[in-house]
Amino acid sequence: MHRVKLAEPDDFDGWREAARGLAVGGVAPADVTWQVGEAAVDLFGEDLPVPQSDAPAFSVSRAFVDLARKAVLHRDSERFALLYTLLVRLRDRPGAVEDKADPLVRKLEGFAREVRKDIHKMRAFLRFREVEVDGQARFVAWFEPEHHILRYNAGFFLDRFASMHWSILTPDLSIHWDGETLAEGPGAGKSDAPAGDPIEDVWKTYYASIFNPARVKIGAMLKEMPKKYWKNMPETALVPGLIASAQARESGMIARARDEVGGNSTIAWDALRDEASACTRCPLYGPATQTVFGEGPVDAPLMFVGEQPGDQEDLAGRPFVGPAGQLFDRALAAAGVDRTRTYVTNAVKHFKFEQRGKRRIHSKPGAGEIDACRWWVEQERMLIKPQVTVALGATAARSLLGRVVTIGKERGRPIALADGSTCWITVHPSYLLRLPDPAAAEVEFGRFVEDLRMAGAGVARFAA
């Protein structure tokens, strides 16, 4: 009896290496036991070497590899043995993994399906809370996954919160990110995680403001967000009361809608702006004077997203009031677009600069800072619901589309966004200010005005 020791419960690479050698060596599934760590599962298993064989290696389909990567993360103690059994079948029947009637394939696909659901739930329902460690802000979250998904999900949180220092605690394992290194630690208890932070009161106010009782479907909500996750989410403490008062609130919303169009959105926007004023999602908040949030009517059909506030915006606390903002106003007027009917914001809410003597020189925000601030832009768009959003420059385009964008390739054509609205991409007005040739600058200004005119025309088409 061959005993295979795997380093961790989610050790896919270790399982794959051992399983490949055993399968080529002709070892039957019944002659293999799979052990995680030092916890023996079979008293009669031996640490036998993988048998050497002259049999040729064989390949498996991508479908099997994808299935195995997910199924290995399941908590079922038989997962490694079941996967090895299917692997041995594939040696003689390469298409066995496509047999949906096979009980073994169905069982393993069920494992993978449950793991994918658990991965999604963790990404959707994990909540970080801010604590202070050695004078530095750190964000800590507690989660109880059903399966061994923490390491698999670490990359997701690293991509989204690369500029934050954070820890995710679970009963089996903890992971910690200090801005440079991802480290692992032992499992923890819920008491090791903070119960709340000052930002949560603001967040609850915001959540209560955007809660729409007219759209509540309790059954669907519980299916997507089971009550087991509620205890870790600050906003869910409000849900029972909000549901209980749904009918009264719905009647009130209808009545207010007749007299106060946008009133509820204004309350939510105020709460969002107040929350953003205390943002520490990336290090830029330290040297900056203040958060520079967006401004404009909450029902604006046209939204402009720039790069980041400049020196004058940082001091004034308002977007687009410096030289680039003045040129932007002139271009809007030439394009026939009324700025007072637009919402103007930035992809990054704090001024990033280099100090040179008494001057603060603009410095381009990095990918981590853009990603950290994307949440604010997404919330602004969710509240404003613009028909057309214009990205002013590559930084804004990356924030809106989630990918690196070349202005020359994307400029001058509408791009569909996930919410059904339209995005246009053009240059940032500061680009025009940096052009050394006045004649070239005038030509580019004309192109910029035409871009703004097309965006305004897009709003007109929506209205029609």
TAFEN-V519300 format. One record per pair of residues at least 4 apart in sequence whose ideal C-beta (glycine too) atoms are under 8 Angstrom apart, sorted by the first residue. I is the first residue (numbers start at 0). J is the second residue. If there is no record, write none. Layout:
BEGIN
I J
I J
END
This chain:
BEGIN
0 30
0 31
0 32
0 41
0 43
0 44
0 45
0 47
1 21
1 26
1 30
1 31
1 32
1 44
1 45
1 47
1 49
2 31
2 32
2 34
2 39
2 41
2 44
2 45
2 46
2 47
3 14
3 17
3 21
3 31
3 32
3 33
3 34
3 79
4 34
4 35
4 36
4 37
4 46
5 10
5 13
5 14
5 17
5 33
5 34
5 35
5 36
5 79
6 10
6 13
6 35
6 36
7 13
7 35
7 36
7 147
7 150
8 35
8 74
8 147
8 171
9 71
9 72
9 147
9 148
9 150
9 151
10 14
10 35
10 71
11 15
11 67
11 68
11 71
12 16
13 17
14 18
14 33
14 67
14 71
14 79
14 82
14 83
15 19
15 67
16 20
17 21
17 49
18 22
18 82
18 83
18 86
19 23
19 56
20 24
20 49
20 50
21 26
21 31
21 49
21 50
21 83
22 26
22 57
22 83
22 86
22 87
22 90
23 52
23 54
23 55
23 56
23 57
24 49
24 50
24 51
24 52
24 54
25 50
25 52
25 54
26 30
26 31
26 50
27 31
27 87
28 80
28 83
28 84
28 87
31 80
31 83
32 40
32 41
32 44
32 80
33 40
33 79
33 80
33 83
34 38
34 39
34 40
34 41
34 44
39 44
40 44
40 76
57 89
57 90
57 93
59 63
59 64
59 86
59 89
59 93
59 96
60 64
60 89
60 93
60 96
61 65
62 66
62 96
62 97
63 67
63 85
63 86
63 89
63 96
64 68
65 69
65 111
66 70
66 96
66 107
66 108
66 111
67 71
67 82
68 72
69 73
69 110
69 111
69 114
69 115
70 78
70 81
70 82
70 107
70 110
70 111
70 114
71 78
71 79
71 82
71 147
72 114
72 146
72 147
72 148
72 151
73 78
73 110
73 111
73 113
73 114
73 146
73 147
74 145
74 146
74 147
75 81
75 110
77 81
78 82
78 107
78 110
79 83
80 84
81 85
81 103
81 106
81 107
82 86
82 107
83 87
84 88
84 103
85 89
85 95
85 96
85 103
85 104
85 107
86 90
88 92
88 95
88 103
89 93
89 95
89 96
94 98
95 101
95 104
96 104
98 104
99 104
99 105
99 108
100 105
101 105
102 106
103 107
104 108
105 109
106 110
107 111
108 112
109 113
110 114
111 115
112 116
113 117
113 145
113 146
114 118
114 146
114 148
115 119
116 120
117 121
117 144
117 145
117 146
117 148
118 122
118 148
118 151
118 152
119 123
120 124
120 228
121 125
121 142
121 144
121 148
121 149
121 152
122 152
122 155
123 224
124 142
124 224
124 228
124 231
124 232
125 140
125 142
125 156
125 167
125 231
126 140
126 231
126 232
126 233
127 138
127 139
127 140
127 160
127 163
127 165
128 138
128 139
128 140
128 192
128 193
128 194
128 195
128 196
128 199
129 136
129 137
129 138
129 193
129 196
129 197
129 198
129 279
130 136
130 137
130 138
130 139
130 193
130 196
131 135
131 136
131 137
132 137
132 164
135 164
136 164
136 279
137 164
137 165
137 166
138 160
138 163
138 164
138 165
138 166
139 165
139 166
139 167
139 168
139 192
139 193
140 165
140 166
140 167
140 168
140 192
140 231
141 168
141 169
141 187
141 189
141 191
141 192
141 231
142 167
142 168
142 169
142 231
143 169
143 170
143 227
143 231
144 148
144 149
144 169
147 151
147 171
148 152
149 153
149 167
149 169
149 171
149 172
149 174
150 172
150 174
150 183
152 156
153 157
153 167
153 174
153 181
154 158
155 159
156 160
156 165
156 167
156 176
157 161
157 176
157 181
158 370
159 370
160 165
160 176
160 280
160 370
160 371
161 176
161 178
161 366
161 367
161 370
161 371
162 178
162 280
162 281
162 282
162 367
162 368
162 370
162 371
163 176
163 178
163 280
163 281
163 371
164 176
164 177
164 178
165 175
165 176
166 173
166 174
166 175
166 176
167 173
167 174
168 173
168 186
168 187
168 191
168 192
169 173
169 186
169 187
170 186
170 187
170 188
171 186
172 183
172 184
172 185
172 186
173 183
173 184
173 185
173 186
173 187
174 181
174 182
174 183
174 184
175 181
175 182
175 183
175 184
176 180
176 181
176 182
177 182
187 191
187 192
195 199
195 233
197 201
197 277
198 202
198 274
198 277
199 203
199 233
200 204
201 205
201 270
201 273
201 274
201 277
202 206
202 233
202 234
202 274
203 207
203 233
203 234
203 236
203 237
204 208
204 270
205 209
205 267
205 270
205 271
205 274
206 210
206 234
206 237
207 237
207 241
208 263
208 266
208 267
208 270
209 263
209 267
209 381
209 382
210 237
210 241
211 215
211 252
212 241
212 242
212 244
212 245
212 246
212 248
212 249
212 252
213 249
213 252
215 220
215 242
215 245
216 220
217 221
217 242
218 222
219 223
220 224
221 225
221 226
224 228
224 229
224 235
228 232
228 235
229 235
229 236
229 238
230 235
234 238
237 241
238 242
239 243
240 244
241 245
241 248
244 248
245 249
246 250
247 251
248 252
249 253
250 254
251 255
252 256
252 263
253 257
254 258
255 259
255 262
255 263
256 260
260 298
261 265
261 296
261 297
261 298
262 266
263 267
264 268
264 297
264 298
264 382
264 383
265 269
265 297
266 270
267 271
267 382
268 272
268 297
268 379
268 382
269 273
270 274
271 275
271 375
271 378
271 379
271 382
272 276
272 292
273 277
274 278
275 290
275 292
275 348
275 375
276 289
276 290
276 292
277 290
278 284
278 290
278 348
278 349
278 372
278 375
279 284
280 284
280 371
280 372
280 374
281 349
281 367
281 368
281 371
281 372
283 287
283 347
283 349
283 350
283 351
283 364
283 368
284 290
284 349
286 352
287 313
287 349
287 350
287 351
288 313
288 314
288 316
288 350
289 313
289 316
290 316
290 348
290 349
291 308
291 312
291 313
291 316
291 317
291 318
291 345
291 348
291 349
291 350
292 318
292 344
292 348
292 375
293 318
293 342
293 343
293 344
293 345
293 379
294 317
294 318
294 342
294 343
294 344
295 299
295 302
295 339
295 340
295 341
295 342
295 343
295 383
296 339
296 340
296 342
297 342
297 382
297 383
298 383
298 384
299 340
299 341
299 342
299 383
299 385
300 340
300 385
300 386
300 387
300 458
300 461
300 462
301 336
301 340
301 341
301 342
301 385
301 386
301 387
301 388
301 389
301 454
301 455
301 458
302 341
302 342
302 343
302 344
302 379
302 380
302 383
302 385
302 387
302 388
302 389
303 319
303 327
303 341
303 342
303 343
303 344
303 388
303 389
303 391
304 344
304 345
304 346
304 376
304 388
304 389
304 390
304 391
304 395
304 398
304 399
305 318
305 319
305 323
305 343
305 344
305 345
305 346
305 391
305 392
305 395
305 427
306 345
306 346
306 347
306 363
306 364
306 391
306 392
306 394
306 395
306 427
306 429
307 345
307 346
307 347
307 348
307 349
307 350
307 351
307 364
307 394
308 312
308 313
308 318
308 345
308 347
308 348
308 349
308 350
309 313
309 321
309 323
309 350
309 361
309 429
310 314
310 321
310 350
310 352
310 359
310 361
311 315
311 320
311 321
311 322
311 324
312 316
312 317
312 318
312 319
312 320
312 321
312 324
312 350
313 349
313 350
313 359
315 320
318 324
318 343
318 344
318 345
319 323
319 324
319 327
319 328
319 343
320 324
321 325
322 326
322 429
322 432
323 327
323 427
323 428
323 429
323 432
324 328
324 428
325 329
326 330
326 428
326 431
326 432
326 444
327 331
327 391
327 428
328 332
328 338
329 333
330 334
330 428
330 444
330 447
330 448
330 451
331 336
331 337
331 338
331 341
331 451
332 336
333 448
333 451
334 448
334 449
334 451
334 452
334 455
335 452
335 455
336 340
336 341
336 451
336 452
336 454
336 455
337 341
338 343
342 379
342 383
342 385
344 376
344 379
345 395
346 364
346 369
346 372
346 373
346 376
346 394
346 395
346 397
346 398
346 399
347 351
347 364
347 368
347 369
347 372
347 394
347 398
348 372
348 375
350 359
350 361
351 361
351 362
351 363
351 364
351 368
352 359
352 360
352 361
352 362
353 359
353 360
353 362
354 358
354 359
354 360
355 359
355 360
361 429
363 394
364 368
364 369
364 372
364 394
365 369
366 370
366 397
367 371
368 372
369 373
369 394
369 397
369 398
372 376
372 398
373 377
373 398
373 401
374 378
375 379
376 380
376 398
376 399
377 381
378 382
379 383
380 384
380 385
380 388
380 418
384 418
384 420
385 420
386 420
386 421
386 457
386 458
386 461
386 462
387 420
387 421
387 422
387 423
387 454
387 457
387 458
387 461
388 399
388 416
388 420
388 421
388 422
388 423
389 422
389 423
389 424
389 425
389 450
389 451
389 454
390 395
390 396
390 398
390 399
390 400
390 404
390 422
390 423
390 424
390 425
391 395
391 425
391 426
391 427
391 428
392 396
392 406
392 426
392 427
392 429
392 430
393 397
393 403
393 404
393 405
393 406
394 398
394 427
395 399
395 427
396 400
396 404
396 406
396 409
396 422
396 424
397 401
397 402
397 403
397 404
399 416
399 422
400 404
400 414
400 422
404 408
404 409
404 424
405 409
406 410
406 424
406 425
406 426
409 414
409 424
410 424
410 425
410 426
410 450
411 423
411 425
411 450
411 453
412 423
413 421
413 422
413 423
413 457
414 421
414 422
414 423
414 424
415 419
415 421
415 422
416 420
416 421
416 422
421 457
423 450
423 453
423 454
423 457
425 447
425 450
425 451
425 454
426 430
426 431
426 443
426 447
426 450
428 432
428 447
429 433
430 434
430 443
431 440
431 443
431 444
431 447
434 439
434 440
434 443
435 439
436 440
437 441
438 442
439 443
440 444
441 445
442 446
443 447
444 448
445 449
446 450
447 451
448 452
449 453
450 454
451 455
452 456
453 457
454 458
455 459
456 460
457 461
458 462
459 463
END
